[in-house]
Amino acid sequence: MPSKYVQEAVNALSRLPGIGKKSALRLALHLLKGEEREAEFLGEALIKLRKETQYCNTCHNLSDQEECEICANPLRDDAILCVVEDVRDFLAIENTGQYKGLYHILGGVISPMEGVNPMDLNITSLIERIEGGGIKEIILALPTTVEGDTTSYYLYKRLQKMNVEVTTIARGVAIGDDLEYTDEVTLGRSIRFRVPYKESSKSSS
């Protein structure tokens, strides 16, 4: 590499998911050839991303404040809580325009093989939200994978004795798929036609 600074940029960019050395080099050269302000804007945006982005104290969504826009919105239906794995799934469901309730982001799914146990997830805060009253329905919108199904079953057993209805998205989402890769029409329909978790577990067994 003729320039150590270009090499450093390539090394840094190639550490990002899905970015190989060739793609990193193209990005570095693009930033080098473009307007200086473009590179400065990118650098400033990344610094703000790390320093100023925080997590909502209530639902664990990304936020610029202690409470995210969804939790702070009085027009959302606070009697319904949709439980998702991470922010990407929240965005996928929100983009369907079919769901007007609140969310709770677990921050992962149970996966003993990867050392992820229930205590590693945002489950305690979920239980506390339900115990606080007002929530009538919990929608389990987790990936249709072994880990996602394991997490859904674990949550169902934890919530079974609580005064809430536990539902799950309809099986329009293909088995083994992550929600973020499901098209908006299919995902929206799965939310609208959700079913009681107990019935879903019987039909899939």
Biotite code that builds the C-alpha atoms (Angstrom):
import biotite.structure as struc

atoms = struc.array([
    struc.Atom([0.000, 0.000, 0.000], chain_id="A", res_id=1, res_name="MET", atom_name="CA", element="C"),
    struc.Atom([1.553, 3.332, -1.064], chain_id="A", res_id=2, res_name="PRO", atom_name="CA", element="C"),
    struc.Atom([0.122, 5.218, 1.941], chain_id="A", res_id=3, res_name="SER", atom_name="CA", element="C"),
    struc.Atom([0.039, 4.053, 5.547], chain_id="A", res_id=4, res_name="LYS", atom_name="CA", element="C"),
    struc.Atom([-2.981, 6.305, 6.161], chain_id="A", res_id=5, res_name="TYR", atom_name="CA", element="C"),
    struc.Atom([-4.968, 4.590, 3.421], chain_id="A", res_id=6, res_name="VAL", atom_name="CA", element="C"),
    struc.Atom([-3.899, 1.231, 4.854], chain_id="A", res_id=7, res_name="GLN", atom_name="CA", element="C"),
    struc.Atom([-5.070, 2.261, 8.324], chain_id="A", res_id=8, res_name="GLU", atom_name="CA", element="C"),
    struc.Atom([-8.442, 3.339, 6.894], chain_id="A", res_id=9, res_name="ALA", atom_name="CA", element="C"),
    struc.Atom([-8.781, 0.037, 5.001], chain_id="A", res_id=10, res_name="VAL", atom_name="CA", element="C"),
    struc.Atom([-7.921, -1.952, 8.122], chain_id="A", res_id=11, res_name="ASN", atom_name="CA", element="C"),
    struc.Atom([-10.495, -0.025, 10.167], chain_id="A", res_id=12, res_name="ALA", atom_name="CA", element="C"),
    struc.Atom([-13.282, -0.275, 7.575], chain_id="A", res_id=13, res_name="LEU", atom_name="CA", element="C"),
    struc.Atom([-12.676, -3.981, 6.929], chain_id="A", res_id=14, res_name="SER", atom_name="CA", element="C"),
    struc.Atom([-13.427, -4.718, 10.587], chain_id="A", res_id=15, res_name="ARG", atom_name="CA", element="C"),
    struc.Atom([-17.070, -3.797, 9.967], chain_id="A", res_id=16, res_name="LEU", atom_name="CA", element="C"),
    struc.Atom([-19.522, -6.677, 9.307], chain_id="A", res_id=17, res_name="PRO", atom_name="CA", element="C"),
    struc.Atom([-19.826, -7.575, 5.628], chain_id="A", res_id=18, res_name="GLY", atom_name="CA", element="C"),
    struc.Atom([-16.929, -5.341, 4.557], chain_id="A", res_id=19, res_name="ILE", atom_name="CA", element="C"),
    struc.Atom([-13.940, -7.147, 3.049], chain_id="A", res_id=20, res_name="GLY", atom_name="CA", element="C"),
    struc.Atom([-10.565, -5.671, 2.149], chain_id="A", res_id=21, res_name="LYS", atom_name="CA", element="C"),
    struc.Atom([-11.597, -4.826, -1.427], chain_id="A", res_id=22, res_name="LYS", atom_name="CA", element="C"),
    struc.Atom([-14.807, -3.086, -0.345], chain_id="A", res_id=23, res_name="SER", atom_name="CA", element="C"),
    struc.Atom([-12.892, -1.261, 2.381], chain_id="A", res_id=24, res_name="ALA", atom_name="CA", element="C"),
    struc.Atom([-10.368, -0.025, -0.174], chain_id="A", res_id=25, res_name="LEU", atom_name="CA", element="C"),
    struc.Atom([-13.158, 1.257, -2.450], chain_id="A", res_id=26, res_name="ARG", atom_name="CA", element="C"),
    struc.Atom([-14.728, 3.125, 0.459], chain_id="A", res_id=27, res_name="LEU", atom_name="CA", element="C"),
    struc.Atom([-11.400, 4.602, 1.535], chain_id="A", res_id=28, res_name="ALA", atom_name="CA", element="C"),
    struc.Atom([-10.611, 5.799, -1.993], chain_id="A", res_id=29, res_name="LEU", atom_name="CA", element="C"),
    struc.Atom([-14.111, 7.247, -2.333], chain_id="A", res_id=30, res_name="HIS", atom_name="CA", element="C"),
    struc.Atom([-13.652, 9.259, 0.854], chain_id="A", res_id=31, res_name="LEU", atom_name="CA", element="C"),
    struc.Atom([-10.212, 10.351, -0.315], chain_id="A", res_id=32, res_name="LEU", atom_name="CA", element="C"),
    struc.Atom([-11.424, 11.544, -3.714], chain_id="A", res_id=33, res_name="LYS", atom_name="CA", element="C"),
    struc.Atom([-14.623, 13.160, -2.496], chain_id="A", res_id=34, res_name="GLY", atom_name="CA", element="C"),
    struc.Atom([-15.174, 16.462, -0.736], chain_id="A", res_id=35, res_name="GLU", atom_name="CA", element="C"),
    struc.Atom([-13.186, 16.838, 2.477], chain_id="A", res_id=36, res_name="GLU", atom_name="CA", element="C"),
    struc.Atom([-16.379, 17.818, 4.279], chain_id="A", res_id=37, res_name="ARG", atom_name="CA", element="C"),
    struc.Atom([-17.917, 14.438, 3.408], chain_id="A", res_id=38, res_name="GLU", atom_name="CA", element="C"),
    struc.Atom([-15.194, 12.578, 5.304], chain_id="A", res_id=39, res_name="ALA", atom_name="CA", element="C"),
    struc.Atom([-15.419, 15.040, 8.193], chain_id="A", res_id=40, res_name="GLU", atom_name="CA", element="C"),
    struc.Atom([-19.201, 14.601, 8.375], chain_id="A", res_id=41, res_name="PHE", atom_name="CA", element="C"),
    struc.Atom([-18.794, 10.813, 8.507], chain_id="A", res_id=42, res_name="LEU", atom_name="CA", element="C"),
    struc.Atom([-16.217, 11.086, 11.271], chain_id="A", res_id=43, res_name="GLY", atom_name="CA", element="C"),
    struc.Atom([-18.404, 13.446, 13.312], chain_id="A", res_id=44, res_name="GLU", atom_name="CA", element="C"),
    struc.Atom([-21.450, 11.191, 12.856], chain_id="A", res_id=45, res_name="ALA", atom_name="CA", element="C"),
    struc.Atom([-19.524, 8.144, 14.093], chain_id="A", res_id=46, res_name="LEU", atom_name="CA", element="C"),
    struc.Atom([-18.233, 10.015, 17.141], chain_id="A", res_id=47, res_name="ILE", atom_name="CA", element="C"),
    struc.Atom([-21.764, 11.180, 18.023], chain_id="A", res_id=48, res_name="LYS", atom_name="CA", element="C"),
    struc.Atom([-23.033, 7.632, 17.475], chain_id="A", res_id=49, res_name="LEU", atom_name="CA", element="C"),
    struc.Atom([-20.657, 6.302, 20.113], chain_id="A", res_id=50, res_name="ARG", atom_name="CA", element="C"),
    struc.Atom([-20.793, 9.167, 22.596], chain_id="A", res_id=51, res_name="LYS", atom_name="CA", element="C"),
    struc.Atom([-24.399, 10.358, 22.489], chain_id="A", res_id=52, res_name="GLU", atom_name="CA", element="C"),
    struc.Atom([-26.541, 7.338, 21.616], chain_id="A", res_id=53, res_name="THR", atom_name="CA", element="C"),
    struc.Atom([-28.037, 5.671, 24.680], chain_id="A", res_id=54, res_name="GLN", atom_name="CA", element="C"),
    struc.Atom([-30.598, 3.005, 25.510], chain_id="A", res_id=55, res_name="TYR", atom_name="CA", element="C"),
    struc.Atom([-34.162, 3.727, 26.618], chain_id="A", res_id=56, res_name="CYS", atom_name="CA", element="C"),
    struc.Atom([-34.541, 3.128, 30.353], chain_id="A", res_id=57, res_name="ASN", atom_name="CA", element="C"),
    struc.Atom([-37.901, 1.456, 29.744], chain_id="A", res_id=58, res_name="THR", atom_name="CA", element="C"),
    struc.Atom([-37.724, -0.693, 26.607], chain_id="A", res_id=59, res_name="CYS", atom_name="CA", element="C"),
    struc.Atom([-33.950, -0.775, 25.886], chain_id="A", res_id=60, res_name="HIS", atom_name="CA", element="C"),
    struc.Atom([-34.416, 0.696, 22.413], chain_id="A", res_id=61, res_name="ASN", atom_name="CA", element="C"),
    struc.Atom([-31.809, 3.050, 20.972], chain_id="A", res_id=62, res_name="LEU", atom_name="CA", element="C"),
    struc.Atom([-32.524, 6.635, 21.941], chain_id="A", res_id=63, res_name="SER", atom_name="CA", element="C"),
    struc.Atom([-31.075, 10.129, 22.158], chain_id="A", res_id=64, res_name="ASP", atom_name="CA", element="C"),
    struc.Atom([-32.682, 10.558, 25.589], chain_id="A", res_id=65, res_name="GLN", atom_name="CA", element="C"),
    struc.Atom([-33.466, 8.477, 28.676], chain_id="A", res_id=66, res_name="GLU", atom_name="CA", element="C"),
    struc.Atom([-36.872, 7.596, 27.189], chain_id="A", res_id=67, res_name="GLU", atom_name="CA", element="C"),
    struc.Atom([-37.258, 6.752, 23.501], chain_id="A", res_id=68, res_name="CYS", atom_name="CA", element="C"),
    struc.Atom([-39.816, 8.345, 21.179], chain_id="A", res_id=69, res_name="GLU", atom_name="CA", element="C"),
    struc.Atom([-42.005, 5.223, 21.153], chain_id="A", res_id=70, res_name="ILE", atom_name="CA", element="C"),
    struc.Atom([-42.306, 4.971, 24.949], chain_id="A", res_id=71, res_name="CYS", atom_name="CA", element="C"),
    struc.Atom([-42.888, 8.725, 25.236], chain_id="A", res_id=72, res_name="ALA", atom_name="CA", element="C"),
    struc.Atom([-45.626, 8.788, 22.586], chain_id="A", res_id=73, res_name="ASN", atom_name="CA", element="C"),
    struc.Atom([-49.080, 9.070, 24.275], chain_id="A", res_id=74, res_name="PRO", atom_name="CA", element="C"),
    struc.Atom([-50.757, 7.840, 21.076], chain_id="A", res_id=75, res_name="LEU", atom_name="CA", element="C"),
    struc.Atom([-49.185, 4.373, 21.348], chain_id="A", res_id=76, res_name="ARG", atom_name="CA", element="C"),
    struc.Atom([-51.290, 1.592, 22.877], chain_id="A", res_id=77, res_name="ASP", atom_name="CA", element="C"),
    struc.Atom([-49.567, 0.939, 26.208], chain_id="A", res_id=78, res_name="ASP", atom_name="CA", element="C"),
    struc.Atom([-51.697, -2.150, 26.896], chain_id="A", res_id=79, res_name="ALA", atom_name="CA", element="C"),
    struc.Atom([-49.799, -4.165, 24.257], chain_id="A", res_id=80, res_name="ILE", atom_name="CA", element="C"),
    struc.Atom([-46.117, -5.009, 24.485], chain_id="A", res_id=81, res_name="LEU", atom_name="CA", element="C"),
    struc.Atom([-44.194, -6.578, 21.599], chain_id="A", res_id=82, res_name="CYS", atom_name="CA", element="C"),
    struc.Atom([-41.077, -8.483, 22.672], chain_id="A", res_id=83, res_name="VAL", atom_name="CA", element="C"),
    struc.Atom([-38.279, -8.576, 20.078], chain_id="A", res_id=84, res_name="VAL", atom_name="CA", element="C"),
    struc.Atom([-34.683, -9.773, 19.980], chain_id="A", res_id=85, res_name="GLU", atom_name="CA", element="C"),
    struc.Atom([-32.947, -6.539, 19.014], chain_id="A", res_id=86, res_name="ASP", atom_name="CA", element="C"),
    struc.Atom([-33.270, -3.090, 17.445], chain_id="A", res_id=87, res_name="VAL", atom_name="CA", element="C"),
    struc.Atom([-33.247, -4.504, 13.899], chain_id="A", res_id=88, res_name="ARG", atom_name="CA", element="C"),
    struc.Atom([-36.429, -6.473, 14.614], chain_id="A", res_id=89, res_name="ASP", atom_name="CA", element="C"),
    struc.Atom([-38.046, -3.415, 16.188], chain_id="A", res_id=90, res_name="PHE", atom_name="CA", element="C"),
    struc.Atom([-37.333, -1.452, 13.000], chain_id="A", res_id=91, res_name="LEU", atom_name="CA", element="C"),
    struc.Atom([-38.668, -4.263, 10.805], chain_id="A", res_id=92, res_name="ALA", atom_name="CA", element="C"),
    struc.Atom([-41.986, -4.370, 12.688], chain_id="A", res_id=93, res_name="ILE", atom_name="CA", element="C"),
    struc.Atom([-42.275, -0.593, 12.950], chain_id="A", res_id=94, res_name="GLU", atom_name="CA", element="C"),
    struc.Atom([-41.746, -0.242, 9.196], chain_id="A", res_id=95, res_name="ASN", atom_name="CA", element="C"),
    struc.Atom([-44.833, -2.382, 8.515], chain_id="A", res_id=96, res_name="THR", atom_name="CA", element="C"),
    struc.Atom([-47.066, 0.343, 9.964], chain_id="A", res_id=97, res_name="GLY", atom_name="CA", element="C"),
    struc.Atom([-49.333, -2.381, 11.358], chain_id="A", res_id=98, res_name="GLN", atom_name="CA", element="C"),
    struc.Atom([-48.365, -2.210, 15.028], chain_id="A", res_id=99, res_name="TYR", atom_name="CA", element="C"),
    struc.Atom([-49.216, 0.687, 17.348], chain_id="A", res_id=100, res_name="LYS", atom_name="CA", element="C"),
    struc.Atom([-48.290, -0.726, 20.755], chain_id="A", res_id=101, res_name="GLY", atom_name="CA", element="C"),
    struc.Atom([-45.066, -0.546, 22.758], chain_id="A", res_id=102, res_name="LEU", atom_name="CA", element="C"),
    struc.Atom([-41.914, -2.672, 22.558], chain_id="A", res_id=103, res_name="TYR", atom_name="CA", element="C"),
    struc.Atom([-39.465, -4.472, 24.789], chain_id="A", res_id=104, res_name="HIS", atom_name="CA", element="C"),
    struc.Atom([-36.050, -5.353, 23.388], chain_id="A", res_id=105, res_name="ILE", atom_name="CA", element="C"),
    struc.Atom([-34.420, -8.406, 24.953], chain_id="A", res_id=106, res_name="LEU", atom_name="CA", element="C"),
    struc.Atom([-30.956, -7.736, 23.585], chain_id="A", res_id=107, res_name="GLY", atom_name="CA", element="C"),
    struc.Atom([-30.564, -11.291, 22.293], chain_id="A", res_id=108, res_name="GLY", atom_name="CA", element="C"),
    struc.Atom([-32.022, -14.782, 22.591], chain_id="A", res_id=109, res_name="VAL", atom_name="CA", element="C"),
    struc.Atom([-31.221, -17.715, 24.855], chain_id="A", res_id=110, res_name="ILE", atom_name="CA", element="C"),
    struc.Atom([-28.349, -19.700, 23.352], chain_id="A", res_id=111, res_name="SER", atom_name="CA", element="C"),
    struc.Atom([-26.463, -22.051, 25.707], chain_id="A", res_id=112, res_name="PRO", atom_name="CA", element="C"),
    struc.Atom([-24.056, -22.932, 22.887], chain_id="A", res_id=113, res_name="MET", atom_name="CA", element="C"),
    struc.Atom([-22.957, -19.282, 22.772], chain_id="A", res_id=114, res_name="GLU", atom_name="CA", element="C"),
    struc.Atom([-23.112, -18.827, 26.528], chain_id="A", res_id=115, res_name="GLY", atom_name="CA", element="C"),
    struc.Atom([-26.228, -16.629, 26.469], chain_id="A", res_id=116, res_name="VAL", atom_name="CA", element="C"),
    struc.Atom([-28.505, -17.402, 29.420], chain_id="A", res_id=117, res_name="ASN", atom_name="CA", element="C"),
    struc.Atom([-31.803, -15.802, 30.550], chain_id="A", res_id=118, res_name="PRO", atom_name="CA", element="C"),
    struc.Atom([-30.000, -13.588, 33.062], chain_id="A", res_id=119, res_name="MET", atom_name="CA", element="C"),
    struc.Atom([-27.981, -12.080, 30.212], chain_id="A", res_id=120, res_name="ASP", atom_name="CA", element="C"),
    struc.Atom([-31.142, -10.713, 28.573], chain_id="A", res_id=121, res_name="LEU", atom_name="CA", element="C"),
    struc.Atom([-33.523, -7.862, 29.482], chain_id="A", res_id=122, res_name="ASN", atom_name="CA", element="C"),
    struc.Atom([-36.050, -10.243, 31.029], chain_id="A", res_id=123, res_name="ILE", atom_name="CA", element="C"),
    struc.Atom([-36.097, -8.902, 34.591], chain_id="A", res_id=124, res_name="THR", atom_name="CA", element="C"),
    struc.Atom([-37.109, -5.447, 33.346], chain_id="A", res_id=125, res_name="SER", atom_name="CA", element="C"),
    struc.Atom([-39.825, -7.076, 31.202], chain_id="A", res_id=126, res_name="LEU", atom_name="CA", element="C"),
    struc.Atom([-41.305, -8.783, 34.259], chain_id="A", res_id=127, res_name="ILE", atom_name="CA", element="C"),
    struc.Atom([-41.132, -5.515, 36.190], chain_id="A", res_id=128, res_name="GLU", atom_name="CA", element="C"),
    struc.Atom([-43.008, -3.673, 33.419], chain_id="A", res_id=129, res_name="ARG", atom_name="CA", element="C"),
    struc.Atom([-45.785, -6.251, 33.501], chain_id="A", res_id=130, res_name="ILE", atom_name="CA", element="C"),
    struc.Atom([-45.963, -6.204, 37.296], chain_id="A", res_id=131, res_name="GLU", atom_name="CA", element="C"),
    struc.Atom([-46.332, -2.431, 37.098], chain_id="A", res_id=132, res_name="GLY", atom_name="CA", element="C"),
    struc.Atom([-49.813, -2.981, 35.663], chain_id="A", res_id=133, res_name="GLY", atom_name="CA", element="C"),
    struc.Atom([-51.673, -1.808, 32.583], chain_id="A", res_id=134, res_name="GLY", atom_name="CA", element="C"),
    struc.Atom([-50.230, -4.340, 30.129], chain_id="A", res_id=135, res_name="ILE", atom_name="CA", element="C"),
    struc.Atom([-52.847, -6.795, 28.856], chain_id="A", res_id=136, res_name="LYS", atom_name="CA", element="C"),
    struc.Atom([-51.056, -8.550, 25.997], chain_id="A", res_id=137, res_name="GLU", atom_name="CA", element="C"),
    struc.Atom([-47.495, -9.690, 25.348], chain_id="A", res_id=138, res_name="ILE", atom_name="CA", element="C"),
    struc.Atom([-46.628, -10.427, 21.712], chain_id="A", res_id=139, res_name="ILE", atom_name="CA", element="C"),
    struc.Atom([-43.623, -12.724, 21.314], chain_id="A", res_id=140, res_name="LEU", atom_name="CA", element="C"),
    struc.Atom([-42.062, -11.644, 18.010], chain_id="A", res_id=141, res_name="ALA", atom_name="CA", element="C"),
    struc.Atom([-38.818, -13.578, 18.142], chain_id="A", res_id=142, res_name="LEU", atom_name="CA", element="C"),
    struc.Atom([-36.912, -15.316, 15.320], chain_id="A", res_id=143, res_name="PRO", atom_name="CA", element="C"),
    struc.Atom([-38.303, -18.658, 14.139], chain_id="A", res_id=144, res_name="THR", atom_name="CA", element="C"),
    struc.Atom([-35.042, -20.382, 15.016], chain_id="A", res_id=145, res_name="THR", atom_name="CA", element="C"),
    struc.Atom([-34.233, -22.955, 17.692], chain_id="A", res_id=146, res_name="VAL", atom_name="CA", element="C"),
    struc.Atom([-32.861, -20.175, 19.898], chain_id="A", res_id=147, res_name="GLU", atom_name="CA", element="C"),
    struc.Atom([-35.856, -17.934, 19.239], chain_id="A", res_id=148, res_name="GLY", atom_name="CA", element="C"),
    struc.Atom([-38.334, -20.717, 19.981], chain_id="A", res_id=149, res_name="ASP", atom_name="CA", element="C"),
    struc.Atom([-36.441, -21.622, 23.156], chain_id="A", res_id=150, res_name="THR", atom_name="CA", element="C"),
    struc.Atom([-36.618, -18.021, 24.322], chain_id="A", res_id=151, res_name="THR", atom_name="CA", element="C"),
    struc.Atom([-40.331, -17.756, 23.492], chain_id="A", res_id=152, res_name="SER", atom_name="CA", element="C"),
    struc.Atom([-41.083, -20.918, 25.464], chain_id="A", res_id=153, res_name="TYR", atom_name="CA", element="C"),
    struc.Atom([-39.029, -19.714, 28.418], chain_id="A", res_id=154, res_name="TYR", atom_name="CA", element="C"),
    struc.Atom([-40.879, -16.387, 28.459], chain_id="A", res_id=155, res_name="LEU", atom_name="CA", element="C"),
    struc.Atom([-44.244, -18.102, 28.098], chain_id="A", res_id=156, res_name="TYR", atom_name="CA", element="C"),
    struc.Atom([-43.537, -20.243, 31.160], chain_id="A", res_id=157, res_name="LYS", atom_name="CA", element="C"),
    struc.Atom([-42.422, -17.168, 33.123], chain_id="A", res_id=158, res_name="ARG", atom_name="CA", element="C"),
    struc.Atom([-45.523, -15.204, 32.106], chain_id="A", res_id=159, res_name="LEU", atom_name="CA", element="C"),
    struc.Atom([-48.032, -18.045, 32.374], chain_id="A", res_id=160, res_name="GLN", atom_name="CA", element="C"),
    struc.Atom([-49.140, -17.172, 35.898], chain_id="A", res_id=161, res_name="LYS", atom_name="CA", element="C"),
    struc.Atom([-49.256, -13.435, 35.287], chain_id="A", res_id=162, res_name="MET", atom_name="CA", element="C"),
    struc.Atom([-52.449, -11.652, 34.319], chain_id="A", res_id=163, res_name="ASN", atom_name="CA", element="C"),
    struc.Atom([-51.525, -11.102, 30.661], chain_id="A", res_id=164, res_name="VAL", atom_name="CA", element="C"),
    struc.Atom([-52.420, -12.749, 27.369], chain_id="A", res_id=165, res_name="GLU", atom_name="CA", element="C"),
    struc.Atom([-49.356, -14.182, 25.626], chain_id="A", res_id=166, res_name="VAL", atom_name="CA", element="C"),
    struc.Atom([-49.528, -14.275, 21.829], chain_id="A", res_id=167, res_name="THR", atom_name="CA", element="C"),
    struc.Atom([-47.037, -14.897, 19.048], chain_id="A", res_id=168, res_name="THR", atom_name="CA", element="C"),
    struc.Atom([-46.781, -13.721, 15.455], chain_id="A", res_id=169, res_name="ILE", atom_name="CA", element="C"),
    struc.Atom([-48.453, -15.967, 12.887], chain_id="A", res_id=170, res_name="ALA", atom_name="CA", element="C"),
    struc.Atom([-46.240, -18.463, 11.070], chain_id="A", res_id=171, res_name="ARG", atom_name="CA", element="C"),
    struc.Atom([-46.192, -16.446, 7.870], chain_id="A", res_id=172, res_name="GLY", atom_name="CA", element="C"),
    struc.Atom([-42.553, -15.891, 8.776], chain_id="A", res_id=173, res_name="VAL", atom_name="CA", element="C"),
    struc.Atom([-40.602, -18.849, 7.423], chain_id="A", res_id=174, res_name="ALA", atom_name="CA", element="C"),
    struc.Atom([-38.992, -21.178, 9.949], chain_id="A", res_id=175, res_name="ILE", atom_name="CA", element="C"),
    struc.Atom([-35.341, -20.281, 10.441], chain_id="A", res_id=176, res_name="GLY", atom_name="CA", element="C"),
    struc.Atom([-35.817, -16.682, 9.300], chain_id="A", res_id=177, res_name="ASP", atom_name="CA", element="C"),
    struc.Atom([-34.891, -13.522, 11.177], chain_id="A", res_id=178, res_name="ASP", atom_name="CA", element="C"),
    struc.Atom([-37.620, -10.875, 11.227], chain_id="A", res_id=179, res_name="LEU", atom_name="CA", element="C"),
    struc.Atom([-35.375, -8.226, 9.665], chain_id="A", res_id=180, res_name="GLU", atom_name="CA", element="C"),
    struc.Atom([-35.196, -10.268, 6.436], chain_id="A", res_id=181, res_name="TYR", atom_name="CA", element="C"),
    struc.Atom([-38.956, -10.810, 6.174], chain_id="A", res_id=182, res_name="THR", atom_name="CA", element="C"),
    struc.Atom([-40.797, -8.534, 3.734], chain_id="A", res_id=183, res_name="ASP", atom_name="CA", element="C"),
    struc.Atom([-43.016, -5.864, 5.273], chain_id="A", res_id=184, res_name="GLU", atom_name="CA", element="C"),
    struc.Atom([-46.305, -7.246, 3.910], chain_id="A", res_id=185, res_name="VAL", atom_name="CA", element="C"),
    struc.Atom([-45.676, -10.729, 5.315], chain_id="A", res_id=186, res_name="THR", atom_name="CA", element="C"),
    struc.Atom([-44.453, -9.408, 8.645], chain_id="A", res_id=187, res_name="LEU", atom_name="CA", element="C"),
    struc.Atom([-47.357, -6.979, 8.945], chain_id="A", res_id=188, res_name="GLY", atom_name="CA", element="C"),
    struc.Atom([-49.818, -9.795, 8.281], chain_id="A", res_id=189, res_name="ARG", atom_name="CA", element="C"),
    struc.Atom([-48.074, -11.983, 10.877], chain_id="A", res_id=190, res_name="SER", atom_name="CA", element="C"),
    struc.Atom([-48.516, -9.232, 13.459], chain_id="A", res_id=191, res_name="ILE", atom_name="CA", element="C"),
    struc.Atom([-52.177, -8.602, 12.595], chain_id="A", res_id=192, res_name="ARG", atom_name="CA", element="C"),
    struc.Atom([-53.105, -12.282, 12.630], chain_id="A", res_id=193, res_name="PHE", atom_name="CA", element="C"),
    struc.Atom([-51.099, -13.213, 15.713], chain_id="A", res_id=194, res_name="ARG", atom_name="CA", element="C"),
    struc.Atom([-52.311, -16.217, 17.690], chain_id="A", res_id=195, res_name="VAL", atom_name="CA", element="C"),
    struc.Atom([-52.274, -17.289, 21.343], chain_id="A", res_id=196, res_name="PRO", atom_name="CA", element="C"),
    struc.Atom([-48.866, -18.781, 22.118], chain_id="A", res_id=197, res_name="TYR", atom_name="CA", element="C"),
    struc.Atom([-50.443, -21.932, 23.548], chain_id="A", res_id=198, res_name="LYS", atom_name="CA", element="C"),
    struc.Atom([-52.176, -22.682, 20.231], chain_id="A", res_id=199, res_name="GLU", atom_name="CA", element="C"),
    struc.Atom([-49.028, -21.930, 18.255], chain_id="A", res_id=200, res_name="SER", atom_name="CA", element="C"),
    struc.Atom([-46.907, -24.306, 20.322], chain_id="A", res_id=201, res_name="SER", atom_name="CA", element="C"),
    struc.Atom([-49.454, -27.099, 19.823], chain_id="A", res_id=202, res_name="LYS", atom_name="CA", element="C"),
    struc.Atom([-49.582, -26.658, 16.045], chain_id="A", res_id=203, res_name="SER", atom_name="CA", element="C"),
    struc.Atom([-45.797, -26.638, 15.718], chain_id="A", res_id=204, res_name="SER", atom_name="CA", element="C"),
    struc.Atom([-45.271, -29.742, 17.840], chain_id="A", res_id=205, res_name="SER", atom_name="CA", element="C"),
])
